[in-house]
Amino acid sequence: MPSRTSPVYASAASPAYESYSPSSSSSSSENVIYDRSSKSFPSPRKAWVDPASLSNCGDASQIPGNVSPRVKQLIYNTFIVYGAGDEQCFGHSVAKAVKFVDISAYQSKEKHRMEAITVAEVDVTKSMLNGAGMLHGGCIAFLIDNCCSTPLIALGLIQNVNGVGVTQAMNVLFHSPAPPGACLQIISTSIAMGSRVMSARCEVINKQTGSVVASAYLNKMQPVISKL
């Protein structure tokens, strides 16, 4: 599969950003790849969250991207069960409003590794605002934490390891405000997948203006079950 250029990472300024458009090959059924196993993870230690053990939370088969429908479904199930939770959980309505528009993976020839990328979109609503009438920084952090985790889940499913972990560290830069009605495009890319620690990067873009709202690096780790 041809390599795809990763999104350019933002500086402290807030330049205009061209809206992400999935490549024509990524949405073609002829290029559906990356689904090596339908089994649960053969990990020597018990997985904290195994995507294959979760119930379906809706039909994810229509999400564009070159990974298999099964991988898309397991990613979506994990996002809803783990990220959104039930109606009493923090941020439930925000997470439920997120729509994935691309889930893909490709072999980066330059970096000599497999990378996964997910693109999600959500509209800024009244409940997501701060007192100044702009998107709350805490809401941005919540969206990044959950959306930026999804390429790691994807990469884990591709490599048949557990890509679900707890957040260890998150470095967020805020570049520009997002007003109500703005459509946020959240582009997340895997960086590294270790046996315990994994990392990804993320950019949050105002789709209408192309400006960078926030960018982040996320580190996650496999928790010790006895400590949970």
Salt bridges, closest charged atoms under 4 A:
ASP35 OD1 - ARG70 NH1 2.70
ASP102 OD2 - ARG4 NH1 3.94
GLU115 OE2 - LYS111 NZ 3.07
GLU115 OE2 - ARG113 NH2 3.13
GLU121 OE2 - LYS207 NZ 2.94
ASP145 OD1 - LYS220 NZ 3.96
